[in-house]
Amino acid sequence: MNNNKIVALLLATGLSSAVYAESVVSGTWQLENPASAQGVIDDAINDVVKEMNFFVRSIARSRLEDEATVCQQWTLTESAETFAFQCAQQPSWQVAVSASPTNLKGEDGRDIIAQYKATDTSRQATLISERGERRYRWERQDERLIYRATIVSEKLPKPLQWTLVYEKVAP
């Protein structure tokens, strides 16, 4: 192998690891409009609950309010092996970047299967347990991060979905 090919190979290897070190969504992201965020989630919960039986609405609303919370700040990191996401001071979740699912444990001890999906502009982590499925999706749009959350359960008449916008915190 000549010297030019060796240099090109080393450069390509170095550049690809730099891409993983600072992926399109990596960094710390602060909620752009905190004043309206709770209203967005409340509207999404009301949209789902209104389709439920009148007698279970208040119980369902209370449970969904516990599950669907406003995250003031996301910290996202990605390496060649894992994608990690953390909401504010909550525990961090780490999902394997490979095609195989990651086995995790919930805070309550339940088994969770985590899956990872990436595109050029977004990352998605899906957590599946006996309670249902939760999808976290972060998509980079210019200098903003669009966060879309979806909760799917056989106990819900339709998925609970909401979208919030974040801006990058200066390093």
Secondary structure per residue as TSV (DSSP state, phi and psi in degrees):
chain	resnum	aa	ss	phi	psi
A	1	M	-	360.0	131.8
A	2	N	-	-81.5	167.1
A	3	N	H	-60.2	-37.0
A	4	N	H	-62.6	-40.6
A	5	K	H	-68.0	-38.5
A	6	I	H	-65.0	-44.4
A	7	V	H	-62.1	-43.4
A	8	A	H	-62.9	-41.5
A	9	L	H	-64.6	-45.0
A	10	L	H	-63.3	-41.5
A	11	L	H	-63.3	-44.4
A	12	A	H	-63.0	-41.7
A	13	T	H	-63.8	-44.9
A	14	G	H	-64.0	-41.1
A	15	L	H	-67.2	-39.5
A	16	S	H	-67.5	-36.1
A	17	S	H	-71.8	-30.1
A	18	A	H	-67.2	-34.1
A	19	V	H	-63.2	-43.0
A	20	Y	H	-66.8	-37.4
A	21	A	H	-63.8	-34.7
A	22	E	T	-131.2	78.5
A	23	S	-	-71.4	174.7
A	24	V	T	-60.6	-25.9
A	25	V	T	-111.1	-5.2
A	26	S	-	-59.4	144.8
A	27	G	E	129.7	-171.7
A	28	T	E	-108.1	130.0
A	29	W	E	-124.0	128.8
A	30	Q	E	-103.7	139.0
A	31	L	E	-56.1	129.1
A	32	E	S	-74.4	-40.6
A	33	N	-	-132.4	77.2
A	34	P	H	-60.6	-29.7
A	35	A	H	-62.9	-33.1
A	36	S	H	-101.6	-6.0
A	37	A	H	-61.8	-45.0
A	38	Q	H	-63.9	-35.6
A	39	G	H	-63.6	-36.6
A	40	V	H	-62.1	-45.2
A	41	I	H	-69.5	-42.1
A	42	D	H	-58.8	-42.3
A	43	D	H	-62.8	-40.8
A	44	A	H	-64.9	-41.6
A	45	I	H	-64.6	-45.8
A	46	N	H	-60.8	-36.8
A	47	D	H	-62.5	-36.6
A	48	V	H	-79.6	-46.0
A	49	V	H	-65.3	-32.9
A	50	K	T	-62.5	-20.4
A	51	E	T	-89.8	2.4
A	52	M	S	-96.6	164.5
A	53	N	-	-57.5	137.4
A	54	F	G	-53.4	-37.2
A	55	F	G	-72.8	-22.0
A	56	V	G	-105.1	-2.9
A	57	R	H	-57.6	-47.5
A	58	S	H	-66.3	-38.4
A	59	I	H	-66.6	-45.7
A	60	A	H	-62.2	-43.5
A	61	R	H	-59.7	-44.5
A	62	S	H	-61.9	-45.0
A	63	R	H	-66.2	-40.9
A	64	L	H	-67.9	-35.0
A	65	E	H	-63.3	-34.0
A	66	D	H	-68.5	-36.1
A	67	E	H	-82.7	-35.4
A	68	A	S	-103.5	93.0
A	69	T	-	-114.6	158.2
A	70	V	-	-80.5	126.3
A	71	C	-	-97.5	115.0
A	72	Q	S	-71.2	-29.2
A	73	Q	E	-150.9	129.4
A	74	W	E	-105.7	137.4
A	75	T	E	-116.5	119.4
A	76	L	E	-121.8	131.0
A	77	T	E	-137.1	146.4
A	78	E	E	-139.3	136.1
A	79	S	-	-125.2	-175.8
A	80	A	S	-65.8	-23.2
A	81	E	S	-104.6	-34.6
A	82	T	E	-137.1	157.3
A	83	F	E	-120.8	124.9
A	84	A	E	-117.8	140.2
A	85	F	E	-138.1	140.8
A	86	Q	E	-142.5	129.2
A	87	C	E	-94.0	115.2
A	88	A	T	45.1	-121.1
A	89	Q	T	-96.1	7.9
A	90	Q	S	-72.9	164.7
A	91	P	-	-61.5	149.5
A	92	S	-	-83.8	144.8
A	93	W	E	-106.2	138.0
A	94	Q	E	-124.3	127.1
A	95	V	E	-121.4	136.7
A	96	A	E	-66.4	138.6
A	97	V	S	-76.7	-14.1
A	98	S	S	-69.1	172.4
A	99	A	S	-72.0	-19.8
A	100	S	S	-80.2	145.0
A	101	P	-	-68.1	157.4
A	102	T	E	-106.9	133.1
A	103	N	E	-91.4	124.9
A	104	L	E	-127.1	170.5
A	105	K	E	-121.9	134.5
A	106	G	-	-76.3	166.7
A	107	E	T	-58.9	-28.3
A	108	D	T	-90.9	7.2
A	109	G	S	90.2	-3.8
A	110	R	-	-73.2	150.4
A	111	D	E	-76.6	136.4
A	112	I	E	-130.8	135.6
A	113	I	E	-105.9	126.0
A	114	A	E	-111.3	138.9
A	115	Q	E	-127.4	149.7
A	116	Y	E	-121.7	142.6
A	117	K	E	-143.9	137.1
A	118	A	E	-131.6	146.5
A	119	T	-	-126.7	-176.8
A	120	D	S	-60.8	-32.7
A	121	T	S	-117.4	-0.7
A	122	S	E	-143.4	163.5
A	123	R	E	-134.2	144.1
A	124	Q	E	-136.4	135.4
A	125	A	E	-119.7	130.0
A	126	T	E	-116.7	125.0
A	127	L	E	-110.5	125.2
A	128	I	E	-122.1	130.0
A	129	S	E	-142.5	-176.1
A	130	E	T	-66.2	-16.6
A	131	R	T	-83.8	-13.2
A	132	G	E	136.4	-154.0
A	133	E	E	-130.4	137.9
A	134	R	E	-125.6	124.3
A	135	R	E	-111.6	126.8
A	136	Y	E	-107.9	126.4
A	137	R	E	-133.2	124.5
A	138	W	E	-115.6	123.6
A	139	E	E	-125.2	128.5
A	140	R	E	-82.6	126.0
A	141	Q	E	-131.0	103.8
A	142	D	T	56.9	-120.8
A	143	E	T	-97.0	12.1
A	144	R	E	-113.3	160.6
A	145	L	E	-120.9	120.5
A	146	I	E	-95.9	119.5
A	147	Y	E	-105.1	123.6
A	148	R	E	-119.3	125.4
A	149	A	E	-114.7	141.4
A	150	T	E	-137.9	131.1
A	151	I	E	-118.4	124.4
A	152	V	E	-120.0	132.6
A	153	S	-	-150.4	148.1
A	154	E	T	-66.0	-16.2
A	155	K	T	-85.0	-9.0
A	156	L	S	-101.4	143.2
A	157	P	S	-69.4	-24.6
A	158	K	S	-158.1	164.0
A	159	P	-	-62.7	145.5
A	160	L	E	-90.2	121.6
A	161	Q	E	-134.0	140.8
A	162	W	E	-150.4	159.5
A	163	T	E	-133.1	133.2
A	164	L	E	-130.9	157.7
A	165	V	E	-115.5	138.6
A	166	Y	E	-126.4	154.3
A	167	E	E	-121.3	148.4
A	168	K	E	-71.7	137.3
A	169	V	-	-85.6	132.4
A	170	A	-	-61.3	138.5
A	171	P	-	-66.0	360.0
